[in-house]
Amino acid sequence: MKTIAIKLSRPEPFMVTWEMLKKCNLDCTYCESTRHDNDTELPSAEELKSTFDFVRKYVDLYNSKRLENTKTNINFTGGEPTINNAFWELLEYIEKFPNFELGLTTNGTWGPNFTEKVVKHFKHVTISWHAEADKKLRDRSIENILELHKQGLVS
């Protein structure tokens, strides 16, 4: 059988949820062991780019058969994606492919020097609240939420 076109009744974008790592800068008691592991090595920029290339090729093939062209949404989650310096390099790499819109699920505890990067790369951000976190990290999360709200990335 040959596929000529994929016509969806609702042509929403193709969506990818990418659980990048299980490592996190927090260690909450309520986080399941299947979702959290601070012993695993962080993936390198090359590994992340290679994975993105695989996803991109799959998405390009899928979208090539659609009647409507839409952007593809990738939502990064973890663990905590922002703790991996290679993550920021991956985002720069993805910028070369304009048919992707990026989202981030994070605990929002990154330092002030990363807020600009978050605003630059992401169309939407979900920040999860971690009541068990150290007060300094909770305060940083609130500061980041307020700044992203000003930028229109969180409501």
BELTA-V622260 format. One record per residue. RES is the residue in three letters. PSI is psi in radians with two decimals (NA if undefined). OMEGA is omega in whole degrees, 0 to 359 (NA if undefined). NEAR is the number of other ideal C-beta (glycine too) atoms within 8 Angstrom. Layout:
# BELTA-V622260
res: {RES	RES}
psi: {PSI	PSI}
omega: {OMEGA	OMEGA}
near: {NEAR	NEAR}
This chain:
# BELTA-V622260
res: {MET	LYS	THR	ILE	ALA	ILE	LYS	LEU	SER	ARG	PRO	GLU	PRO	PHE	MET	VAL	THR	TRP	GLU	MET	LEU	LYS	LYS	CYS	ASN	LEU	ASP	CYS	THR	TYR	CYS	GLU	SER	THR	ARG	HIS	ASP	ASN	ASP	THR	GLU	LEU	PRO	SER	ALA	GLU	GLU	LEU	LYS	SER	THR	PHE	ASP	PHE	VAL	ARG	LYS	TYR	VAL	ASP	LEU	TYR	ASN	SER	LYS	ARG	LEU	GLU	ASN	THR	LYS	THR	ASN	ILE	ASN	PHE	THR	GLY	GLY	GLU	PRO	THR	ILE	ASN	ASN	ALA	PHE	TRP	GLU	LEU	LEU	GLU	TYR	ILE	GLU	LYS	PHE	PRO	ASN	PHE	GLU	LEU	GLY	LEU	THR	THR	ASN	GLY	THR	TRP	GLY	PRO	ASN	PHE	THR	GLU	LYS	VAL	VAL	LYS	HIS	PHE	LYS	HIS	VAL	THR	ILE	SER	TRP	HIS	ALA	GLU	ALA	ASP	LYS	LYS	LEU	ARG	ASP	ARG	SER	ILE	GLU	ASN	ILE	LEU	GLU	LEU	HIS	LYS	GLN	GLY	LEU	VAL	SER}
psi: {2.41	2.27	2.14	-0.78	2.65	2.00	1.97	2.55	-0.52	1.83	0.98	2.79	2.67	2.38	2.36	2.26	2.08	1.83	1.74	-0.61	2.87	-0.17	2.53	2.65	-0.09	2.91	1.14	2.43	-0.47	-0.05	2.18	2.57	-0.43	-0.27	-0.10	2.25	1.91	0.13	-0.37	2.42	2.58	2.45	2.54	2.89	-0.68	-0.74	-0.76	-0.74	-0.70	-0.73	-0.76	-0.75	-0.70	-0.84	-0.79	-0.76	-0.72	-0.83	-0.74	-0.75	-0.83	-0.87	-0.41	-0.34	-0.02	2.59	-0.56	2.39	2.26	2.82	2.79	2.31	2.26	2.16	2.10	2.36	-3.11	-2.54	-2.52	1.76	-0.57	-0.16	-0.20	1.98	-0.50	-0.42	-0.77	-0.61	-0.69	-0.77	-0.68	-0.69	-0.78	-0.49	-0.41	-0.22	1.63	-0.13	0.27	2.36	2.39	2.51	2.82	2.30	2.14	2.87	-0.09	0.36	0.23	2.76	2.90	-0.47	-0.21	-0.22	-0.75	-0.72	-0.71	-0.82	-0.71	-0.73	-0.37	2.44	-0.56	2.63	2.32	2.17	2.15	2.44	2.31	1.66	-0.46	-0.17	2.69	2.52	-0.70	-0.73	-0.66	-0.75	-0.70	-0.70	-0.77	-0.78	-0.76	-0.67	-0.82	-0.73	-0.75	-0.58	-0.77	-0.63	-0.08	0.28	-0.37	2.59	NA}
omega: {180	177	180	181	174	178	179	179	176	187	175	178	171	183	179	171	186	174	190	185	177	181	182	177	175	179	185	182	184	180	181	179	178	181	189	180	181	180	183	177	175	177	179	177	180	178	181	179	178	178	178	179	177	180	181	180	178	181	179	178	180	183	180	180	180	178	178	174	177	174	176	178	172	176	180	179	181	43	180	184	188	180	181	180	179	178	182	176	177	181	176	179	182	179	180	185	190	182	179	171	188	174	183	169	191	172	172	185	180	179	185	181	180	182	178	180	179	179	182	191	191	177	178	181	173	179	178	182	181	185	181	183	174	184	179	180	177	179	179	178	179	178	180	177	181	179	179	176	177	182	178	182	175	181	NA}
near: {2	3	6	4	7	8	8	7	3	4	8	6	8	9	9	10	7	10	8	12	12	11	12	13	7	12	7	9	5	4	10	5	6	4	7	12	8	8	3	8	3	9	10	7	9	6	9	14	11	8	10	11	8	8	11	10	8	8	11	8	8	10	12	6	9	13	6	6	5	10	7	13	13	14	12	12	11	13	14	13	13	10	10	11	5	12	13	9	11	12	11	7	10	12	8	4	7	4	7	11	9	13	13	14	10	14	13	11	12	10	5	5	5	10	11	7	9	15	10	6	9	11	7	8	13	9	12	8	5	11	5	7	12	5	6	6	13	11	8	12	15	8	9	14	11	8	9	14	10	6	7	4	11	9	2}
